[in-house]
């Protein structure tokens, strides 16, 4: 074997190792993508509402139910409380007491 054949063989080995490494990375990334896609398909749907927002909405529903079932004594004040921002509602409730 002469030196040119040895250099060609080394070049081919290096080239094959670079191609295999690149293909391995691409295949690994594709597998991770498919696994993540399956996880998202099988995951329960997210409601998109935070716990604080859900609590705020529940409180508003309770107030609306109370307005609908109670007498008209505080009806106007309660409706106005619902229109005001949360901080103003708390301040107004405290001053009403």
N, C-alpha and C positions, 0 to 999 in steps of 0.2 A: 504494500500500500504506500502510495506516495503522500506527500503533505497536503496536496490539494483535495484528495479524497477524505482525509481526516478532517480538514477544515470544513468541507461540505457536510460531512456527517455531524459534526458539532453544531454547525449552523442549523441543520434540519432538526436536531434534538432541541435546541433552544427555541426555534420557531414553533415546534409542536407543543412544547411546554407553555409558551405564551398563549397560543390558541386554546389549549385545554384549560388554562387558568381563566381566561376570559369567558369561555363557554360555561365553565363551572359557576362563575359569578352570575352570569345571565340566567342560568337555569335555577340557581338558588333564589335569586330575586323573584323569578316567575313563580316558583313554588310558594314563597312567602306571600306573594300577591294573591294567589289562589286560596291559600289558607285563610287569609284575612277576609277575602270576599265571602268564603263559606261561613266564617264566624259572624259576619254582619248579616248574612241572610238568615241564620238560625237564631240570632239574638232577638229578644223581645223588643218591640218598638218602644222608643223613648218618647215620653210625653212632651218633652221640651219645656216643662214648667219646673221652676225651682221650688223647693219646699217652702220658702218664704212667700213666693207668689201664690202657691196653692193655699197657704194659710190665709193670706189676705183675701183671696177669692171666697174661701169658705166663710170668713167673717162677714163679707159683704152679702153673701147668700143668707146667712143667719139674720142679718139686719133686715133684708128685704122680706124674709118670711115673717119676722116679727111685725113689720109694718103692715103686711097684708092681713095678719090675723088679729092684731091689737086694734084698739079704738083709735079715733082720730086725734087724741089729745096732743101727742107729740109728733104727729105725722109730718108737718112742715119742717120742724127742726131736724128730724131724722133724714128727710130727703135732702136738706141742705148739707147735713153732715156727709152724706154720700158724695156730694159734688165737690167738697173741699178736699185738698190734699191731706194725706194721713197725718202730718204733723199738726195741721190746723184743726183737725178733728179731735185729736187728743187734747189740745189746748182748750178747745171749746167745750169738750166734755168735762174737763177739770173745772172750768169756770162755771159751768151749769150746776155743779154739785155744791 
